[in-house]
Amino acid sequence: MSDRFVATVNIVIKRSHEGVQLSRNRSPVRERAFIDPDSNVALSWTPDFVSKSWNRHMPFPLTRAFAFIIAALASLASPPAAAQVPPALVEFTVAGKVQQGLRLVEFAHETVIIGRDGWLHSLQSSPDIRPVAGEYEPLPAAQMRNQLRSEFGRDFEVIATQHFLVVQPFGRGDRWPNMFEQSHRAFLSYMRRHNVQVREGRFPMVAVVFPDETAMNRELRQLKIDMSRVSGVYANSSNRIITHDGGRHDTIASTLRHEAAHQSAFNSGVHSRINDTPKWITEGVGQMFEPAAMGDARTSGKHRDTVNHESLARLRKEFDLGNPVALASTITSLVGDDTMFKDSKKIETAYAVSWAMMYYLANRQSDAFATVLNDTSNRPPFINYPRAEKLKDFQAATGCDAYEMSKRITRYLETM
């Protein structure tokens, strides 16, 4: 249920559901340039508040959600005279192919660019990255469709829906396109009903369905994504879902609804690609949308059908629901940092408790649910989210500490 791998391009890139995490221990950044894809308005600032040794989540937006980032940066930006950066549109070469894209951020030796197809590239700064005249525009859906046909060849077809381009083997019909489109619409409907801010994305979302697990794993290896025994994954760098059609549909569909929720969240502004979003929030949302009822806007309001029974069973196995102390400790750990998700012995518990927290808030404290998502998506970009601040913000949003929250959740779970 995650996309965790490491690729080295002068900086270490860890791709995860939240986005791209850059881990550096180098000289200070000389300047960062941020470009609004909608207006090509550029801001630059010298991050004096960023330490020389830093570890930041830096997920970059592929949606109109980037507009609010410009406003957030206004208070951090240098004076207008210092806000001059090279033109946003650049030409660069990747794998022997000349492309154009938007320069999102520039470090002393690296440049991060969003291609016109929505791919995220981290490149060594060099004369090969050339400013070009013109304004940045995402590729039209028809052109992206043609590129996908060329990329995947004659054995695949590309089906277009309102929000998706679905690549699948010929003859699969409309099952997958309908599932992705329906899941996305249900996601947006659910978030709007809960007063969560949503925005329209600029790029068609791409889902690639391989004929079987072997073909999917071959593609994941080529992309250097180490994902064993999974039914599908959302790859943040390409903004694509990658899955296969060779197993039990119900099992695959559950995982795909989880991954589709991530794709929808990062393409609608529910999560931000350029700030440090806690994993209990992103994975809690993913777990919420695994049940089939959550993928259908007509039934997602029926409580009995929206429970993630796998997560619920895990909670009943791991915790004494009559004693909230152990659960409170886990909640504190999850809110404070993401270490449980990095521990193979604790990760399944982390997913289950994250589901319980977000599911409880959505159904019993809807205002807090919206506050948690809206506040984290609007946090200032490129700034570490300290543990103490996370715990303080959690208590402010929910109106209680971890122990009280554990009592509320256990009482709620006992009604299921």
C-alpha positions in Angstrom: 0.0 0.0 0.0 2.9 2.3 -0.4 5.5 3.4 -2.9 8.8 3.4 -1.0 12.1 3.3 -2.9 15.3 5.2 -3.2 16.9 6.6 -6.3 20.1 8.7 -6.2 20.4 11.7 -8.5 22.9 13.9 -6.5 20.1 14.1 -3.9 18.4 11.2 -2.4 14.7 10.9 -3.4 12.3 8.9 -1.4 9.0 8.7 -3.1 6.1 8.0 -0.9 2.3 8.7 -0.8 2.9 12.2 0.6 5.3 13.0 -2.3 9.0 13.3 -2.9 11.2 13.6 0.2 14.6 15.1 -0.4 17.2 14.2 2.2 20.2 16.5 2.2 23.3 17.2 4.3 25.0 19.7 2.1 25.8 23.4 1.7 22.9 25.8 2.2 20.5 26.4 -0.7 21.5 29.4 -2.6 17.9 30.3 -3.7 14.6 28.7 -4.3 12.3 29.7 -7.1 8.6 28.8 -6.9 6.4 29.2 -10.0 2.6 29.2 -10.0 1.7 26.9 -12.9 -1.6 28.9 -13.4 0.0 32.3 -13.8 3.7 31.8 -14.2 4.1 34.3 -11.3 7.6 33.7 -9.8 8.7 34.2 -6.2 12.2 33.6 -4.9 13.5 33.6 -1.3 16.6 32.7 0.6 15.6 30.2 3.3 17.6 31.5 6.2 15.3 29.5 8.5 16.2 26.2 6.9 19.1 24.5 8.7 22.1 23.3 6.8 21.3 19.7 7.6 17.7 19.0 6.8 15.2 16.3 5.9 12.1 17.6 4.3 9.0 16.2 2.6 8.9 18.0 -0.7 6.0 16.8 -2.6 5.3 19.0 -5.6 1.8 19.9 -6.7 0.4 18.8 -10.1 -2.9 20.6 -9.5 -4.3 24.1 -9.2 -3.8 23.7 -5.5 -0.4 25.3 -6.1 -2.2 28.7 -6.2 -2.6 28.9 -2.4 1.1 28.1 -2.0 2.0 31.4 -3.7 -0.1 33.2 -1.1 1.5 31.3 1.7 4.9 32.1 0.4 4.2 35.8 0.3 5.0 36.3 3.9 8.3 34.4 3.5 9.5 35.9 0.2 12.3 38.3 -0.2 11.4 41.9 -1.1 10.2 42.5 -4.7 13.6 43.6 -6.0 15.0 40.1 -5.0 12.1 38.2 -6.6 13.6 37.9 -10.0 14.2 34.4 -11.3 14.8 32.9 -14.7 11.7 32.3 -16.9 9.5 29.4 -15.6 9.5 27.5 -18.8 12.6 25.4 -19.4 13.8 22.8 -21.9 15.7 19.7 -20.6 16.7 16.2 -21.7 15.7 13.0 -19.9 16.7 9.6 -21.3 17.7 11.2 -24.6 14.3 12.9 -25.0 14.1 16.7 -25.1 11.2 17.9 -23.1 9.7 21.2 -21.7 8.6 21.8 -18.2 8.1 24.1 -15.3 11.0 24.9 -13.0 9.5 24.4 -9.6 12.5 24.8 -7.3 16.2 25.4 -7.8 18.9 24.5 -5.3 22.6 25.2 -5.5 23.2 22.1 -7.7 19.8 20.6 -8.4 16.7 21.7 -10.2 13.3 20.2 -9.8 11.0 20.4 -12.8 7.5 19.3 -13.6 7.2 18.1 -17.2 4.2 19.1 -19.3 3.0 15.5 -18.8 3.0 15.9 -15.0 6.2 13.8 -14.3 8.5 15.1 -11.6 12.2 15.3 -12.5 15.1 16.1 -10.2 18.1 17.0 -12.4 21.6 18.2 -11.8 21.6 21.9 -12.5 23.5 22.4 -15.8 23.5 24.4 -19.0 21.4 21.6 -20.4 18.4 23.1 -18.6 17.7 25.9 -20.9 15.1 28.7 -20.3 12.8 29.0 -23.3 10.2 31.6 -24.3 6.5 31.0 -23.7 4.2 30.1 -20.9 3.9 26.7 -19.2 0.9 24.7 -20.2 0.2 21.0 -19.3 -0.1 18.7 -22.3 -3.6 18.5 -23.7 -5.3 15.2 -22.8 -5.4 14.1 -26.5 -1.6 14.6 -26.8 -1.0 12.7 -23.5 -3.2 9.9 -24.8 -1.1 9.6 -28.0 2.1 9.6 -25.9 0.7 6.7 -23.8 -0.2 4.8 -26.9 3.3 5.2 -28.2 4.8 4.3 -24.8 2.8 1.0 -24.2 2.5 -0.2 -27.8 -0.1 -2.0 -29.9 -1.1 -4.5 -27.2 -2.7 -1.8 -25.1 -5.5 0.7 -25.5 -6.0 4.1 -23.8 -9.5 4.8 -22.6 -10.3 8.5 -21.8 -12.8 9.4 -19.1 -13.5 12.9 -17.6 -10.6 12.7 -15.2 -8.5 9.7 -16.3 -6.5 8.2 -19.1 -6.6 4.4 -18.5 -4.0 2.2 -20.2 -5.1 -1.4 -20.4 -4.8 -4.5 -22.6 -7.3 -4.6 -25.5 -10.6 -6.2 -24.7 -10.9 -5.4 -21.0 -13.9 -3.2 -21.6 -14.9 -0.3 -19.3 -14.6 -2.0 -15.9 -11.4 -0.3 -14.9 -12.1 3.1 -16.4 -15.5 3.1 -14.7 -14.0 2.1 -11.3 -11.3 4.8 -11.4 -13.7 7.5 -12.5 -16.4 6.4 -10.0 -13.9 6.3 -7.1 -12.6 9.7 -7.9 -16.1 11.2 -8.0 -17.1 9.5 -4.8 -13.9 10.8 -3.2 -14.6 14.4 -4.2 -18.3 14.1 -3.1 -17.3 12.7 0.3 -14.8 15.4 0.9 -17.1 18.2 -0.1 -19.9 16.8 2.1 -17.4 17.0 5.0 -16.3 20.6 4.2 -12.9 19.6 3.0 -11.3 22.0 0.4 -11.1 20.4 -3.0 -9.8 21.8 -6.3 -9.7 20.8 -9.9 -6.4 19.2 -11.1 -4.6 20.4 -14.2 -3.3 17.0 -15.4 -5.3 14.0 -16.5 -4.7 11.2 -14.0 -3.2 8.1 -15.5 -3.9 4.6 -14.5 -1.9 1.7 -16.1 -3.4 -1.8 -15.9 -1.1 -4.6 -16.9 -2.4 -8.0 -18.0 -0.9 -9.9 -15.0 1.2 -9.5 -11.9 4.4 -10.6 -13.7 4.0 -7.8 -16.3 3.3 -5.3 -13.5 6.3 -6.3 -11.5 8.5 -6.0 -14.6 7.3 -2.4 -15.0 7.9 -1.7 -11.3 11.5 -3.0 -11.6 12.2 -0.8 -14.6 11.0 2.1 -12.6 13.2 0.9 -9.7 10.1 0.6 -7.4 10.7 -2.3 -5.0 7.1 -3.4 -4.3 6.8 -7.2 -3.7 3.4 -8.9 -3.4 1.2 -5.9 -4.0 -1.8 -5.5 -6.3 -1.1 -1.9 -7.2 0.7 1.3 -6.3 0.3 5.0 -6.7 3.7 6.3 -8.0 4.0 10.0 -7.0 6.8 10.9 -9.3 4.7 10.0 -12.4 1.3 10.7 -10.8 0.3 7.2 -12.1 -1.5 4.3 -10.6 0.1 1.0 -11.7 -1.8 -2.3 -11.2 -2.6 -5.6 -13.0 -5.7 -7.5 -14.1 -4.5 -11.0 -13.3 -5.9 -11.8 -9.9 -9.1 -11.8 -7.9 -10.9 -8.5 -8.8 -12.3 -8.0 -5.3 -8.8 -8.2 -3.7 -7.2 -6.0 -6.4 -10.0 -3.5 -6.3 -9.7 -2.9 -2.5 -6.0 -2.0 -2.9 -6.8 0.1 -5.9 -9.4 2.1 -4.1 -6.8 2.8 -1.4 -4.2 4.0 -4.1 -6.9 5.8 -6.0 -7.7 7.8 -2.9 -4.1 8.9 -2.7 -4.1 9.9 -6.3 -7.4 11.8 -5.9 -6.2 13.5 -2.7 -2.9 14.7 -4.2 -4.7 15.9 -7.4 -7.5 17.8 -5.7 -5.6 19.7 -2.9 -6.9 17.5 -0.1 -3.2 16.8 0.5 -0.3 19.1 -0.5 2.7 17.8 -2.4 5.0 20.4 -1.0 4.7 20.2 2.8 5.3 17.7 5.5 1.9 15.9 5.8 1.8 13.3 8.6 1.3 9.7 7.3 -1.4 8.9 9.8 -3.5 11.4 7.8 -2.7 10.3 4.3 -2.8 6.6 5.1 -5.9 7.0 7.3 -7.7 8.5 4.3 -6.4 5.7 2.0 -7.7 3.0 4.5 -11.0 4.8 4.7 -11.6 4.3 0.9 -10.8 0.6 0.7 -14.4 -0.6 1.3 -16.4 -0.8 -1.9 -19.1 1.4 -0.6 -16.7 4.3 -0.2 -16.0 4.1 -4.0 -19.7 4.8 -4.8 -21.1 8.3 -4.0 -24.6 6.8 -3.8 -23.7 4.4 -0.9 -20.7 6.0 0.9 -23.1 7.4 3.5 -24.3 4.0 4.7 -22.3 3.5 7.8 -22.4 -0.3 8.0 -20.9 -0.7 4.5 -18.1 1.8 5.0 -16.2 0.1 7.8 -12.7 -1.2 6.9 -13.2 -4.6 8.5 -9.6 -5.6 8.0 -8.4 -2.6 10.0 -11.1 -3.2 12.6 -10.1 -6.9 13.0 -6.5 -5.7 13.5 -7.5 -3.3 16.2 -9.4 -5.9 18.1 -6.5 -8.2 17.9 -3.8 -5.7 19.0 -5.7 -3.7 21.6 -7.9 -4.3 24.6 -10.7 -1.9 23.7 -11.8 -1.8 27.3 -8.4 -0.2 28.2 -7.5 2.9 26.1 -4.0 3.3 27.5 -2.1 1.2 24.9 -4.1 2.8 22.0 -3.4 6.3 23.5 0.3 5.5 23.3 0.0 4.5 19.7 -2.0 7.6 18.8 0.7 9.8 20.3 3.4 7.9 18.3 1.5 8.3 15.1 0.7 11.9 15.5 4.2 12.8 16.6 6.1 11.2 13.7 6.0 8.5 11.0 8.4 6.0 12.5 5.7 3.3 13.0 5.3 3.2 9.2 9.0 2.3 8.8 8.8 -0.6 11.2 7.8 -3.9 9.5 6.5 -5.2 12.8 4.3 -2.2 13.5 3.2 -1.0 10.0 0.0 -2.9 9.9 -1.0 -1.6 13.3 -0.1 1.9 12.1 -2.5 1.6 9.1 -5.3 0.3 11.3 -5.0 3.0 14.0 -4.7 5.7 11.3 -8.0 4.4 9.8 -9.7 4.4 13.2 -8.6 8.0 13.9 -9.7 9.4 10.5 -12.9 7.3 10.3 -13.9 8.3 13.8 -13.3 12.0 13.1 -15.2 11.8 9.8 -18.3 10.2 11.5 -18.2 11.7 15.0 -16.3 15.0 14.7 -16.8 16.1 11.2 -15.6 19.6 11.8 -12.3 18.2 13.3 -12.0 15.9 10.2 -12.2 18.9 7.9 -9.8 21.0 10.1 -7.2 18.3 10.1 -7.2 18.0 6.3 -7.6 21.7 5.5 -4.9 22.8 8.0 -2.3 20.3 7.0 -2.8 20.9 3.2 -2.4 24.6 3.8 0.7 24.4 5.9 3.7 26.5 4.6 5.8 24.5 2.2 9.3 23.2 2.7 9.2 23.6 6.5 9.7 20.8 8.9 6.6 19.9 11.0 8.1 19.5 14.5 6.7 16.8 16.8 5.6 19.2 19.5 3.7 21.3 16.9 2.0 18.2 15.5 0.7 17.2 18.9 -0.4 20.7 19.7 -2.2 21.0 16.4 -3.9 17.7 16.9 -5.2 18.7 20.2 -6.4 22.0 18.9 -8.2 20.4 16.0 -9.9 17.6 17.9 -10.4 19.3 21.2 -8.7 16.5 23.2 -5.4 14.8 23.9 -4.4 11.4 22.8 -5.8 9.6 25.9 -9.2 11.2 25.5 -9.2 10.5 21.8 -8.4 6.8 22.5 -11.4 6.6 24.8 -13.6 8.1 22.2 -12.4 5.8 19.5 -12.7 2.6 21.6 -16.2 3.5 22.6 -17.0 4.1 18.9 -15.4 0.8 17.8 -17.4 -1.1 20.4 -20.6 -0.1 18.6 -19.4 -1.9 15.4 
